[in-house]
Amino acid sequence: MDPANVRQTLKELMVAELNLEGKEPADIDDAAPLFGEGLGLDSLDALQLAMSVEEKFGVRVPEGDEARSIFASVNALADHIVRAKAAA
């Protein structure tokens, strides 16, 4: 599974699922934080994104503190997906 393809698919999923007004997948910085200063997602967005990722990629996204590092950025989320798929 190619990490670049995973990142692109993730960004398309985020724009489609999270109603990111005026954002295009290309506008999302792979390394920027998804929450707060970066993309500005909130906890409801995190739940929606976790469900979308599980559905689209077939990988489990943990909850709580473990999820915090996975949802740090597009890069971190893509790394989790690639590792989870490789381990499956």
C-alpha distances in whole Angstrom, upper triangle without the diagonal:
4,6,9,8,8,11,12,12,13,16,17,17,19,22,22,22,24,27,26,29,29,26,23,20,20,23,21,21,17,20,22,23,23,26,29,30,26,25,28,26,28,28,28,25,23,24,23,20,19,20,18,15,16,16,13,11,13,13,16,17,20,24,26,26,23,21,23,21,18,19,21,19,16,14,15,14,10,11,12,9,6,9,10,8,8,12,12
4,6,5,6,9,10,11,12,15,16,16,18,20,21,22,24,26,25,28,27,24,21,17,18,20,18,18,15,17,20,22,21,25,28,28,25,24,27,25,28,28,28,25,23,25,24,20,20,21,19,16,17,18,15,13,15,15,18,19,22,25,27,27,24,22,23,21,18,19,20,17,14,12,14,13,10,10,12,10,8,11,13,11,11,15,15
4,5,5,6,9,10,10,12,14,15,16,18,20,20,22,24,23,26,25,22,19,15,16,18,16,15,11,13,16,18,18,21,25,24,21,20,23,22,25,25,26,22,21,22,21,18,18,20,18,14,16,18,15,12,15,15,17,17,20,22,24,24,21,19,20,17,15,16,16,13,10,9,11,10,6,7,10,9,7,10,12,11,12,15,16
4,5,5,6,9,10,11,12,14,15,17,18,20,21,23,21,24,23,19,16,13,13,15,13,13,10,13,16,18,18,21,24,24,20,19,23,22,25,26,26,23,21,23,22,18,19,21,18,16,18,19,16,14,18,17,20,19,22,25,27,26,23,21,22,19,17,17,17,14,10,9,12,12,8,10,13,12,10,14,16,15,15,19,20
4,5,5,6,8,10,11,12,14,16,16,18,19,21,20,23,22,19,16,12,13,16,14,15,12,15,18,19,19,22,25,25,21,20,23,22,25,26,25,22,21,22,21,17,18,19,16,14,16,17,13,12,15,16,19,19,22,25,27,27,24,22,23,21,18,18,19,15,12,11,14,13,9,12,14,11,10,14,15,14,15,18,19
4,5,5,6,9,10,10,12,14,15,16,17,20,19,22,22,18,16,12,14,16,14,14,11,14,16,17,16,20,23,23,20,18,21,19,22,22,22,19,18,19,18,14,14,16,13,10,13,14,11,9,12,12,15,15,18,21,23,23,20,18,19,17,14,14,16,13,9,9,11,9,6,9,10,8,8,11,12,11,13,16,16
4,6,5,6,9,10,10,12,14,15,16,18,17,20,19,16,13,10,11,13,10,10,7,11,13,14,13,17,20,20,16,15,18,17,20,21,21,17,16,18,17,13,15,17,14,11,15,16,13,12,15,15,17,16,19,21,23,22,20,17,18,16,13,13,13,10,6,7,10,8,6,9,11,10,10,13,15,14,16,19,19
4,5,5,6,9,10,11,12,14,15,17,15,18,17,14,11,7,8,11,10,11,9,13,14,16,15,19,21,21,17,16,19,18,21,22,22,18,18,20,18,14,16,18,14,13,16,16,13,13,17,17,19,18,22,23,25,25,23,20,21,19,17,16,16,13,9,10,13,12,9,13,15,13,13,17,17,17,18,21,22
4,5,5,6,9,10,10,12,14,16,15,18,18,15,12,9,11,14,12,13,12,15,16,17,15,19,22,23,19,17,19,18,20,21,20,17,16,18,15,12,14,15,11,10,13,13,9,10,13,14,17,16,20,22,24,25,23,19,20,20,16,15,17,14,10,12,14,11,9,13,14,11,12,16,16,15,17,20,20
4,5,5,6,9,10,10,11,14,13,16,17,14,12,9,11,13,10,12,10,13,14,14,12,15,19,19,16,13,16,14,17,17,17,13,13,14,13,9,11,12,9,8,11,12,9,10,13,13,15,14,17,18,21,21,19,16,17,16,13,12,13,11,7,10,11,8,7,11,12,10,12,15,15,15,17,20,19
4,5,5,6,9,10,10,12,11,13,13,10,8,5,8,9,7,9,9,12,12,13,11,14,17,17,14,11,14,13,16,18,17,13,14,16,14,11,13,15,12,11,15,15,12,13,17,17,18,17,20,21,22,23,21,18,18,18,15,13,14,11,8,10,13,11,10,14,15,13,15,18,18,18,21,23,23
4,5,5,6,8,10,11,11,13,13,10,8,5,9,11,10,12,12,16,16,17,14,17,20,20,17,14,16,15,18,19,18,15,15,17,14,11,14,15,11,11,15,14,11,13,17,17,19,18,22,23,25,26,24,21,21,21,18,16,17,14,11,14,16,14,13,17,17,15,17,20,20,19,22,25,24
4,6,5,6,8,10,10,14,15,12,11,9,12,13,12,14,14,17,17,17,14,16,19,20,17,14,16,14,16,17,15,12,13,13,10,8,11,11,7,8,12,11,9,11,14,15,16,15,19,19,22,23,22,18,19,19,16,14,16,14,11,14,15,12,12,16,16,14,16,19,18,18,21,23,22
4,5,5,5,8,8,11,12,10,9,8,11,11,9,12,12,15,14,13,10,13,16,17,14,10,12,10,13,14,13,9,10,12,9,7,10,11,9,9,13,13,12,13,16,16,17,15,18,18,20,21,20,17,17,18,15,12,14,12,10,13,14,12,12,16,16,15,17,20,19,20,23,24,24
4,6,6,6,5,8,9,7,7,6,10,10,9,13,14,16,15,15,12,15,17,17,14,11,13,12,14,16,15,11,13,15,12,10,14,15,12,13,16,16,14,16,19,20,21,19,22,22,24,25,24,20,20,21,18,16,17,14,12,16,17,15,16,19,20,18,20,23,23,23,26,28,27
4,6,6,8,10,11,10,9,9,13,13,13,16,17,20,19,19,15,17,20,21,18,14,16,14,16,17,15,12,14,15,11,10,14,13,10,12,15,14,13,15,18,19,20,19,22,22,24,26,25,21,22,23,20,17,20,17,15,18,20,17,17,21,21,19,21,24,23,23,26,28,27
4,6,8,11,13,12,12,12,16,16,14,17,17,20,19,18,14,16,18,20,18,14,15,12,13,14,12,9,11,11,7,7,11,10,8,10,13,12,12,15,17,17,18,16,19,19,21,23,23,19,20,21,18,16,18,17,15,18,19,16,17,20,19,18,21,23,22,22,25,27,26
4,6,9,12,10,12,12,15,14,13,16,17,18,17,15,12,13,15,17,15,11,11,9,10,12,9,6,9,10,7,8,11,12,10,12,15,15,15,17,19,19,19,17,19,19,20,22,22,18,18,20,18,14,16,15,14,18,18,16,17,21,20,19,22,24,23,24,27,28,28
4,6,9,9,11,12,15,14,13,17,18,20,18,17,14,15,17,18,16,12,12,11,12,14,12,10,13,14,11,11,15,15,13,16,19,18,17,20,22,23,23,21,23,22,24,25,25,22,21,23,21,18,19,18,17,20,21,19,20,24,23,22,25,28,27,27,30,32,31
4,6,6,8,10,12,11,10,14,16,18,15,15,12,13,14,15,13,9,10,9,12,15,13,10,13,15,13,12,16,17,15,17,20,20,19,21,23,23,24,21,24,23,24,25,25,21,21,22,20,17,18,16,15,18,20,18,19,23,23,22,25,27,27,27,30,32,31
4,6,9,11,14,11,12,16,18,20,18,18,15,16,16,16,15,11,12,12,15,18,16,14,17,19,16,16,20,20,18,20,23,23,22,24,27,27,27,25,27,26,27,28,29,25,24,25,24,20,21,19,18,22,23,21,23,26,26,26,28,31,30,31,34,35,35
4,7,10,11,9,11,15,18,20,17,18,16,17,18,17,15,12,14,15,17,21,19,17,19,21,19,18,22,23,20,22,25,25,23,25,28,29,29,27,29,29,30,31,31,27,26,27,25,22,22,19,18,22,24,22,23,26,27,26,28,31,31,32,34,36,36
4,7,8,6,8,11,14,16,14,15,13,15,16,15,13,10,12,13,16,19,18,15,17,20,17,16,20,21,18,19,23,22,21,22,26,26,26,24,27,26,27,28,28,24,23,24,22,19,19,16,15,18,20,19,19,23,24,23,25,28,28,28,31,33,33
4,5,5,7,11,13,16,15,16,15,17,19,18,15,12,15,15,19,21,20,17,19,21,18,16,20,21,18,18,22,22,19,21,24,25,26,24,27,27,29,29,28,25,24,24,22,19,19,16,14,17,20,18,18,21,23,22,23,26,27,26,29,31,31
4,5,6,9,10,13,13,15,13,16,18,18,14,12,15,15,18,21,20,16,17,19,17,15,18,19,16,16,19,19,17,18,21,21,23,21,24,25,27,27,26,22,22,21,19,17,17,14,11,14,16,15,14,18,19,18,19,23,23,23,25,28,28
4,5,8,9,13,13,15,14,18,19,18,14,13,16,17,21,23,23,19,20,23,21,18,21,22,19,19,22,23,20,20,24,24,26,24,27,28,29,29,27,24,24,23,21,18,18,14,12,14,17,17,16,19,21,20,21,24,25,25,26,29,30
4,6,9,12,11,13,13,15,16,15,11,10,13,15,18,21,21,18,19,22,20,18,21,23,20,20,23,24,21,22,26,25,26,24,27,27,28,27,27,24,22,22,20,18,17,14,12,14,17,17,17,20,22,21,22,25,26,26,28,31,31
4,6,9,8,10,9,12,14,13,9,7,11,12,16,18,19,15,16,19,17,15,18,20,17,17,21,21,19,20,23,22,23,21,23,23,24,24,23,20,19,18,16,14,13,10,8,11,14,13,13,16,18,18,19,22,23,23,25,28,28
4,5,5,8,9,12,14,12,9,9,12,14,17,20,21,17,17,21,20,17,19,22,19,18,22,23,21,21,24,23,24,21,23,24,24,23,22,19,18,17,16,13,12,8,8,9,12,13,13,15,17,18,19,21,22,23,25,27,28
4,6,9,9,13,15,14,10,10,14,14,18,19,21,17,16,20,19,15,17,20,18,16,19,21,19,18,21,20,21,18,21,21,22,21,20,17,16,14,13,12,10,6,5,5,9,10,9,11,14,14,15,17,19,20,21,23,25
4,7,9,12,14,12,9,11,14,15,17,19,21,18,17,20,20,17,18,22,20,18,21,23,21,20,23,21,22,19,20,21,21,20,19,16,15,13,12,11,8,5,6,6,8,10,11,12,14,16,16,18,20,21,22,24,26
4,6,9,10,9,5,7,10,12,15,17,19,16,15,19,19,16,18,21,20,18,22,24,22,22,24,22,23,20,21,21,20,19,19,16,14,13,13,11,8,6,7,9,10,12,13,14,16,18,19,20,22,24,25,26,28
4,5,7,7,5,6,8,9,12,14,16,13,12,16,17,14,16,19,19,17,20,23,22,21,23,21,21,17,18,18,17,16,16,13,11,10,11,8,5,5,8,10,10,11,13,15,15,17,19,20,21,23,25,26,27
4,7,8,5,5,6,6,9,11,13,10,9,13,13,11,13,16,15,15,18,20,19,19,21,19,19,15,16,16,16,15,15,12,10,11,10,7,6,5,7,10,10,10,13,15,15,16,18,20,20,22,24,25,26
4,6,6,6,5,5,6,9,11,9,9,13,14,12,14,17,17,17,20,22,21,22,23,21,20,17,17,15,15,14,15,12,10,11,12,8,8,8,11,14,13,13,16,18,17,19,22,22,23,25,27,28,29
4,6,7,5,7,8,11,13,12,12,16,17,16,18,21,21,21,23,25,25,25,27,25,24,20,20,18,17,17,18,16,13,14,15,12,10,11,14,17,16,16,19,21,21,23,25,26,26,29,31,31,32
4,7,6,9,11,14,17,15,15,19,19,18,20,23,23,22,25,27,27,27,29,27,26,23,23,22,20,19,21,18,15,16,17,14,12,12,14,16,17,18,20,21,22,24,26,27,28,30,32,33,34
4,5,8,11,14,16,14,14,18,18,16,18,21,20,20,23,25,24,24,26,25,24,21,22,21,20,19,20,17,14,15,15,12,10,9,11,13,14,15,17,19,19,21,23,24,25,27,29,30,31
4,6,9,13,14,11,12,15,15,13,16,18,17,17,21,22,21,22,24,23,23,19,21,20,20,20,20,17,15,15,15,11,11,9,10,13,14,14,16,18,19,20,22,24,24,26,28,29,30
4,7,10,12,9,11,14,14,13,16,18,18,18,21,23,22,23,25,24,23,20,21,19,18,19,20,17,14,16,16,12,12,11,13,16,16,16,18,21,21,22,24,26,26,28,30,31,32
4,7,8,6,7,10,11,10,12,15,15,15,18,20,19,21,22,21,20,17,17,16,16,17,17,14,13,14,14,10,11,11,12,16,15,14,17,19,19,19,22,24,23,25,28,29,29
4,6,5,6,9,10,10,12,15,15,16,18,20,21,22,23,21,20,16,17,14,14,15,17,13,12,15,15,11,12,13,15,18,17,16,19,21,20,21,24,25,24,26,29,29,29
4,5,5,6,9,10,10,13,14,15,17,18,20,21,21,20,17,14,14,11,11,13,14,11,11,14,14,11,13,14,16,19,17,15,19,21,19,20,23,24,23,25,28,28,28
4,5,5,6,9,10,11,12,14,16,17,18,20,20,19,17,15,15,13,13,16,17,14,14,17,16,13,15,16,17,20,19,17,20,22,20,20,24,25,23,25,28,28,28
4,5,5,6,8,10,10,12,14,15,16,17,19,18,16,14,15,13,14,16,17,13,13,16,14,11,13,13,14,17,16,14,17,19,18,18,21,23,22,23,26,27,26
4,5,5,6,9,10,10,12,14,15,16,17,15,13,10,11,10,11,13,13,9,10,12,11,8,11,12,12,15,14,11,15,17,15,15,19,20,18,20,23,24,23
4,5,5,6,9,10,11,12,14,15,15,14,12,10,11,9,11,14,14,10,12,15,13,11,14,15,15,18,16,14,16,18,16,16,20,21,19,20,24,23,23
4,5,5,6,9,10,11,12,14,15,14,13,11,13,12,15,17,17,13,15,17,14,12,15,16,15,18,17,14,16,19,17,16,20,21,19,20,24,24,23
4,5,5,6,9,10,10,12,13,12,12,9,12,12,14,16,15,12,13,14,12,9,13,12,11,14,14,10,12,15,14,13,16,18,16,18,21,21,21
4,5,5,6,9,10,10,11,9,8,6,8,9,12,14,13,9,12,13,10,9,13,13,12,15,13,10,12,14,12,11,15,16,14,15,19,19,18
4,5,5,6,9,10,10,10,9,8,11,11,14,17,16,13,15,17,14,13,17,17,16,18,17,13,15,17,14,13,17,18,15,16,20,20,18
4,5,5,6,8,9,10,10,10,13,14,17,19,18,15,17,18,14,13,17,16,14,17,16,12,13,16,14,12,16,18,15,16,19,20,19
4,5,5,6,7,7,8,8,11,13,16,18,16,13,15,15,12,11,15,14,12,14,13,9,10,13,11,8,12,14,12,12,16,16,15
4,6,6,5,5,6,7,10,12,16,18,16,13,16,17,13,13,17,17,15,17,15,12,12,14,12,9,13,14,11,11,15,15,14
4,6,5,8,9,10,14,16,19,21,19,17,20,20,17,16,20,19,17,19,18,14,15,17,15,12,15,17,14,13,17,18,15
4,6,8,11,12,16,18,21,23,20,18,20,20,16,16,19,18,15,17,17,13,12,15,14,10,13,15,13,12,16,17,15
4,6,9,10,14,17,20,21,19,16,19,19,15,15,18,17,14,15,15,11,10,12,11,7,9,12,10,8,12,13,12
4,7,10,13,16,19,21,18,16,19,19,16,17,20,19,17,18,17,13,13,14,12,9,11,12,9,8,12,12,10
4,7,10,13,16,18,15,13,16,16,12,14,17,17,15,16,14,11,11,12,9,6,9,10,6,7,10,10,9
4,6,10,13,15,12,10,14,14,11,13,16,17,16,17,14,11,13,13,9,9,12,11,8,10,13,12,11
4,7,10,12,9,7,10,11,8,9,13,14,14,15,12,9,11,12,8,9,12,12,9,12,15,14,14
4,7,9,6,5,9,10,9,10,13,15,16,17,13,11,14,14,10,12,15,14,11,15,17,15,16
4,7,6,5,8,11,10,10,13,16,17,18,15,13,16,17,13,15,18,17,15,18,21,19,19
4,5,5,7,10,10,11,13,16,18,19,16,15,18,18,15,17,20,19,18,21,23,22,22
4,5,5,8,9,10,11,15,17,18,14,14,18,17,15,17,20,18,18,21,23,21,23
4,6,6,7,9,11,14,16,16,12,12,15,14,11,14,17,15,14,18,19,18,19
4,6,5,6,9,11,13,14,10,9,13,13,10,12,15,15,14,17,19,18,19
4,6,5,6,10,12,13,10,10,14,14,12,15,17,17,16,20,21,21,22
4,5,5,8,11,11,7,8,12,11,10,13,15,14,15,18,19,19,21
4,6,7,9,9,5,5,9,8,6,9,12,11,12,15,16,16,18
4,6,7,9,6,6,9,10,9,11,14,15,15,17,19,19,21
4,7,8,6,7,11,11,11,13,16,16,17,19,21,21,23
4,5,5,6,9,10,11,13,14,15,17,18,20,21,23
4,6,5,6,8,10,11,12,14,15,16,18,20,21
4,6,5,6,9,10,10,12,14,15,16,18,20
4,5,5,6,9,10,11,12,14,15,16,18
4,5,5,6,9,10,11,12,14,15,17
4,5,5,6,9,10,11,12,14,15
4,5,5,6,8,10,11,12,14
4,6,5,6,9,10,11,12
4,6,5,6,8,10,11
4,6,5,6,9,10
4,5,5,6,9
4,5,5,6
4,5,5
4,6
4
